[in-house]
Amino acid sequence: MTTAPIAGRPIAPPIAAVRPLQVATIDPTVNPFRSARIHAWTRGVLLVGPPKLGKTTFAGGAPRPVFVQADEAGLSVLPGETPHSIPTAWDRAPGSDPAEQTVIGLVRWILEGEHDYQTAVIDTVNRVELLLWRWICKIGQVDSIEAFGGGYGKGYTRALEEVNRLIDLLHACKLRRGMHWIAISHQTVKNAKDPTQDDYERAMMQMNEKSAAAWEGAADTIIYAQPEIQTTDHINKDQKGERRKVEITGRTEATVYKWMYPR
């Protein structure tokens, strides 16, 4: 087994050494729907929040995690022995280095390789999306994802197909290996217009909206992390309305947006 390109326990052999996907045979005496319940409590978790709130640290506390550490900023909070590898590309492309670590190659190894990890962590999907766009530009021989295939959104459509390919691999880790997966995302805040009430601000994933929707739909649980704040004083400033003075407590609040129980 070759070592990962950075410190930490190795997780990925050369891609050529990865065993091909095994095609399952069908046994008519076995009910596949009933037997699938063996992994009913494995979960896909989407964790969204601003930087420096402890998202990576939270994922590091999952059962036997292994990190696809696309965002190198998270390395500073990982314990030294946490298994991880840094991908430098989305997938192989013509002329690429055979030894290059890729997002798809690493997740496929987590699915197919010999290991005892229990949780696959993608940190972060925002950085992974950037690697994906670069890969699309490279295979399309264009300078911008918006120019891929002649434009008209074809680059984003191809990106969505690739995001779903990654999600399919993570789902396979759940169903075939009984693993959890955690996808970490930074957030942004956008104004939402609602004809039935006043406009409001909405926290959402900091990435293409169609790709974000794919991650949200794939996750069993969506957690939004926010810094805990407390009001320290109310300030009335003439006729401009009431203002609040707040301070950050240093703790993190988590709001569970979606929670799916196995049936």
C-alpha positions as CSV (number, residue, x, y, z in Angstrom):
1,M,0.0,0.0,0.0
2,T,1.4,3.4,-1.0
3,T,1.4,6.3,1.4
4,A,-0.8,9.3,1.1
5,P,1.0,12.5,0.0
6,I,0.9,14.0,3.5
7,A,1.4,12.9,7.1
8,G,-1.1,10.4,8.5
9,R,-1.9,6.8,8.1
10,P,-2.1,5.8,4.4
11,I,-5.5,5.1,3.0
12,A,-5.2,4.9,-0.8
13,P,-3.1,2.5,-3.0
14,P,-2.5,3.4,-6.7
15,I,-5.8,3.6,-8.5
16,A,-4.7,0.8,-10.8
17,A,-4.5,-1.5,-7.8
18,V,-8.1,-0.9,-6.7
19,R,-10.2,-4.0,-7.3
20,P,-13.0,-3.6,-9.9
21,L,-16.5,-3.3,-8.6
22,Q,-18.0,-6.6,-7.8
23,V,-21.4,-7.4,-9.4
24,A,-23.7,-9.0,-6.9
25,T,-25.5,-12.2,-7.8
26,I,-29.2,-12.6,-7.1
27,D,-30.4,-15.3,-4.8
28,P,-34.2,-15.7,-5.2
29,T,-34.4,-17.2,-1.7
30,V,-33.2,-14.0,-0.1
31,N,-35.4,-11.0,0.3
32,P,-33.1,-8.1,-0.6
33,F,-35.3,-5.5,1.0
34,R,-35.5,-7.2,4.3
35,S,-31.7,-8.0,4.4
36,A,-30.9,-4.4,3.6
37,R,-32.1,-3.4,7.1
38,I,-28.9,-4.7,8.5
39,H,-27.4,-1.2,7.8
40,A,-30.6,0.7,8.6
41,W,-28.9,3.0,11.2
42,T,-26.0,4.1,9.0
43,R,-26.4,7.7,8.1
44,G,-25.5,10.3,5.5
45,V,-25.0,13.6,7.3
46,L,-24.6,17.1,5.7
47,L,-23.0,19.5,8.1
48,V,-23.3,23.2,7.1
49,G,-21.9,26.3,8.8
50,P,-19.5,29.2,8.8
51,P,-15.7,28.6,9.1
52,K,-14.0,27.9,12.4
53,L,-17.0,26.5,14.3
54,G,-15.7,23.0,14.8
55,K,-17.3,21.2,11.8
56,T,-14.2,19.2,11.1
57,T,-13.6,18.5,14.8
58,F,-17.2,17.2,15.0
59,A,-16.7,14.9,12.1
60,G,-13.5,13.7,13.7
61,G,-15.5,12.4,16.6
62,A,-17.5,10.0,14.3
63,P,-16.9,6.3,14.5
64,R,-13.5,5.5,13.0
65,P,-13.5,8.3,10.5
66,V,-11.4,8.6,7.3
67,F,-11.1,12.0,5.7
68,V,-11.0,13.0,2.0
69,Q,-9.4,16.3,3.1
70,A,-9.9,18.5,0.1
71,D,-9.8,21.6,2.2
72,E,-6.3,21.8,3.7
73,A,-7.5,24.3,6.3
74,G,-9.1,21.4,8.2
75,L,-5.7,19.7,8.7
76,S,-4.9,22.1,11.6
77,V,-7.6,20.6,13.8
78,L,-7.3,16.9,12.9
79,P,-5.4,14.7,15.4
80,G,-2.1,13.6,14.1
81,E,-3.1,10.0,13.6
82,T,-6.4,10.7,11.9
83,P,-6.4,8.9,8.5
84,H,-6.7,11.3,5.7
85,S,-5.5,12.1,2.2
86,I,-5.6,15.3,0.2
87,P,-7.0,15.0,-3.3
88,T,-5.6,17.4,-6.0
89,A,-8.1,16.6,-8.7
90,W,-11.7,15.4,-9.1
91,D,-10.9,12.4,-11.3
92,R,-8.3,11.2,-13.8
93,A,-8.0,13.3,-17.0
94,P,-6.0,12.7,-20.2
95,G,-2.3,13.4,-19.4
96,S,-2.8,13.4,-15.6
97,D,-0.2,11.9,-13.3
98,P,-1.1,8.2,-12.5
99,A,-0.1,8.8,-8.9
100,E,-2.3,11.8,-8.4
101,Q,-4.9,11.5,-5.6
102,T,-8.4,12.2,-6.8
103,V,-11.7,12.6,-5.0
104,I,-13.4,9.8,-7.0
105,G,-10.3,7.5,-6.6
106,L,-10.2,8.0,-2.8
107,V,-13.9,7.4,-2.3
108,R,-13.8,4.4,-4.6
109,W,-11.0,3.0,-2.5
110,I,-13.0,3.6,0.7
111,L,-15.8,1.6,-0.9
112,E,-13.6,-1.2,-2.4
113,G,-10.4,-1.3,-0.2
114,E,-9.5,-3.4,2.7
115,H,-9.9,-1.3,5.9
116,D,-12.0,-1.1,9.1
117,Y,-13.1,2.6,8.8
118,Q,-16.7,3.3,9.7
119,T,-17.2,6.9,8.5
120,A,-16.2,8.6,5.3
121,V,-15.8,12.3,5.6
122,I,-15.7,14.8,2.7
123,D,-14.1,18.0,3.9
124,T,-15.3,20.2,2.3
125,V,-17.8,19.8,-0.6
126,N,-17.0,23.5,-1.5
127,R,-13.4,22.7,-2.2
128,V,-14.4,19.4,-4.0
129,E,-16.7,21.5,-6.2
130,L,-13.7,23.7,-7.2
131,L,-11.7,20.6,-8.1
132,L,-14.7,19.3,-10.1
133,W,-15.0,22.5,-12.1
134,R,-11.3,22.5,-12.9
135,W,-11.6,18.9,-14.1
136,I,-14.5,19.8,-16.3
137,C,-12.6,22.7,-17.8
138,K,-9.6,20.4,-18.5
139,I,-11.5,17.6,-20.2
140,G,-13.6,20.2,-22.2
141,Q,-10.4,22.2,-23.0
142,V,-12.1,25.5,-22.0
143,D,-11.1,28.2,-19.5
144,S,-14.4,28.5,-17.7
145,I,-17.1,26.0,-16.7
146,E,-19.6,28.4,-18.3
147,A,-17.9,27.8,-21.7
148,F,-18.1,24.0,-21.5
149,G,-19.9,22.4,-24.4
150,G,-20.6,25.7,-25.9
151,G,-22.2,27.3,-22.9
152,Y,-25.9,27.5,-22.0
153,G,-25.4,25.9,-18.6
154,K,-23.9,22.6,-20.0
155,G,-20.9,22.9,-17.7
156,Y,-23.1,23.0,-14.6
157,T,-25.3,20.1,-15.9
158,R,-22.1,18.0,-16.3
159,A,-21.0,19.0,-12.8
160,L,-24.4,17.9,-11.4
161,E,-23.9,14.5,-13.0
162,E,-20.5,14.2,-11.4
163,V,-21.8,15.2,-8.0
164,N,-24.4,12.5,-8.2
165,R,-21.7,10.0,-9.1
166,L,-19.9,10.9,-5.9
167,I,-23.1,10.7,-3.9
168,D,-23.8,7.2,-5.5
169,L,-20.4,6.0,-4.2
170,L,-21.1,7.3,-0.7
171,H,-24.5,5.6,-0.7
172,A,-22.7,2.4,-1.8
173,C,-20.4,2.8,1.2
174,K,-23.6,2.8,3.4
175,L,-25.4,-0.1,1.8
176,R,-22.5,-2.4,1.0
177,R,-20.1,-1.6,3.9
178,G,-22.4,-0.3,6.6
179,M,-20.5,3.0,6.7
180,H,-21.7,6.5,7.7
181,W,-20.7,9.5,5.6
182,I,-20.4,13.1,6.5
183,A,-20.2,15.9,4.0
184,I,-19.0,19.3,5.4
185,S,-19.9,22.5,3.7
186,H,-19.3,26.2,4.3
187,Q,-22.4,28.4,4.2
188,T,-23.5,31.7,2.8
189,V,-26.5,33.9,3.6
190,K,-28.9,35.1,0.8
191,N,-32.0,37.1,0.8
192,A,-35.2,35.1,0.3
193,K,-38.3,36.7,-1.2
194,D,-41.6,35.4,0.0
195,P,-44.9,36.9,-1.3
196,T,-46.7,35.8,1.8
197,Q,-44.5,37.5,4.3
198,D,-41.6,39.9,4.7
199,D,-38.3,39.1,3.0
200,Y,-35.8,37.2,5.2
201,E,-32.3,36.0,5.1
202,R,-31.6,32.3,4.6
203,A,-28.5,30.3,5.4
204,M,-27.5,27.9,2.6
205,M,-24.6,25.9,1.2
206,Q,-21.9,28.0,-0.5
207,M,-22.0,26.3,-3.8
208,N,-24.0,25.9,-7.0
209,E,-27.6,25.7,-6.1
210,K,-28.3,22.6,-8.2
211,S,-25.4,20.7,-6.6
212,A,-26.4,21.9,-3.2
213,A,-29.9,20.5,-3.8
214,A,-28.4,17.2,-4.7
215,W,-26.4,17.0,-1.4
216,E,-29.4,18.1,0.6
217,G,-31.6,15.5,-1.0
218,A,-29.0,12.7,-0.5
219,A,-28.5,13.4,3.2
220,D,-30.4,11.6,5.9
221,T,-29.6,14.4,8.3
222,I,-28.8,18.0,7.7
223,I,-27.2,20.0,10.5
224,Y,-26.8,23.8,10.4
225,A,-24.1,25.0,12.8
226,Q,-24.1,28.6,14.1
227,P,-22.2,30.5,16.7
228,E,-24.2,30.9,19.9
229,I,-25.0,34.6,20.5
230,Q,-26.7,36.3,23.4
231,T,-28.3,39.7,23.7
232,T,-26.5,42.0,26.1
233,D,-28.4,45.2,25.6
234,H,-31.2,46.9,23.6
235,I,-30.4,50.2,22.0
236,N,-33.2,52.6,20.9
237,K,-31.7,55.0,18.4
238,D,-34.1,57.9,17.7
239,Q,-36.7,56.8,15.1
240,K,-34.6,54.3,13.3
241,G,-35.9,51.4,15.2
242,E,-34.6,49.1,17.9
243,R,-31.2,47.7,17.7
244,R,-29.6,44.9,19.7
245,K,-26.1,44.6,21.1
246,V,-25.0,40.9,21.0
247,E,-21.9,39.0,21.8
248,I,-20.6,35.5,20.8
249,T,-20.4,33.1,23.7
250,G,-17.8,30.9,22.1
251,R,-20.1,27.9,21.9
252,T,-21.8,26.4,18.8
253,E,-25.5,25.8,18.3
254,A,-26.6,23.1,15.9
255,T,-30.0,23.0,14.3
256,V,-31.1,19.7,12.7
257,Y,-33.0,20.6,9.6
258,K,-33.8,17.1,8.4
259,W,-33.8,13.8,10.3
260,M,-34.9,10.6,8.7
261,Y,-35.6,7.6,10.8
262,P,-35.2,4.1,9.3
263,R,-38.5,2.3,8.9
